Amino acid sequence: MKYESTEVFVPYDVPTVTYVYRQENDLETQLRQALKTPGLIISLSGPSKSGKTVLINKVIPKDNLIQVSGGAIKSPSELWDRILNWMESPSEVTSKSARTLTGDLAGSASGKTGIPFIAEGSVQGTMRAGLSGTSETSSRTTRQGLDQVVRATSLCSSTTSITCRVRSSRT
């Protein structure tokens, strides 16, 4: 039987001709179990053409897949930036807080002095003062790569998990 090349190599889908179920390893079940574990980051590796991409496409829905071409990644931070972008995490967070303190001080004084039947005097005074001040604090936080991904995924419960799945373009 002859096959067309598009039947054997199906980009971003599970080929029906070349998919080999490995019953002795039960890789599909192992991957599904790992995906159910909250906070777990899964790494799949193997020799070229060993079926990594086909396995992932068979088990993981496309909308839950982060597509990363291995040749496009030059450093670990680039990989984690791509994952954080997929998670819609901001690249930078700036927070500001301000405190304003205001106060008024008012007072009055009066006094009377004199010599009985000869002289008498009085003094009165009023004082008013105001005080106002503002204090501002600013902080900027940038992405923290793998640590941030681990923190974000470990906060998820098993029912609301953001599961990060990385796909290699080299299978």
Buried (B, 14 or more C-beta within 10 A) or exposed (E): EEEEEEEEEBEEEBBEEBEEEEEEEEBBEEBEEBBEEBBBBBEBEEEEEEBBBBBBBBBBEEEEBBEBEEEEBEEEEEBBBBBBEBBEBEEEEEEEEEEEEEEEEEEEEEEEEEEEEEEEEEEEEEEEEEEEEEEEEEEEEEBBBBEBBBEBBEEEEEEEBBBBBBBBEEB
